[in-house]
Amino acid sequence: MAKKRGKRPRKDGKGTKLVATPDTLDWRAMAEAAIEEAWRKSGDLHVIAVRLSMCRMRNEPPPEWLCKVVHDLAHASVDAKPYAKEARSLVRYVAVREAHDRDGVSWKEAKHRAAERLRGQPAEATAETMWAEYKKVRAALRDAGVSDDDPGYRWVDPPDKTLG
């Protein structure tokens, strides 16, 4: 059966069969460029997942740009150490602030209560470290122009969690 421009021939009633003609090769190249551009503009990991699924369904190797993206994502996920340090600092800041604001204790007592609350957690630290981290994060917030004096501030707990 001859292929008409813009139409795909049927293959034994089981669906369409893509025929590699200059038209379909141009269309595939344009579609590939559009997918790559969607990834670059959005950074949405779903674009990567869908493109990998397309490769599997078509039984074809992934394009070079996709291999590079997956490699870069894997490499970036390994280098999470600086972010983990920042996350611990923020958790310590919140723990001290919560002890003072929610529990109503003095700042001196808040650092000790925060140390107790985080015992056994990745952000565990001494009371003095808690206080140093609290001051460091508070200074960074103020330098960024963010006020941390919001009286409506609350730690968000899951509804079923009981606080002790």
Secondary structure, DSSP 8 states (H G I E B T S, - for coil): ----TT---B-TTS-B-----HHHHHHHHHHHHHHHHHHHHH--HHHHHHHHHHHHHHT----HHHHHHHHHHHHHHH--HHHHHHHHHHHHHHHHHHHHHTT---HHHHHHHHHHHTTTSTT---HHHHHHHHHHHHHHHHHTT-----TT------TT----
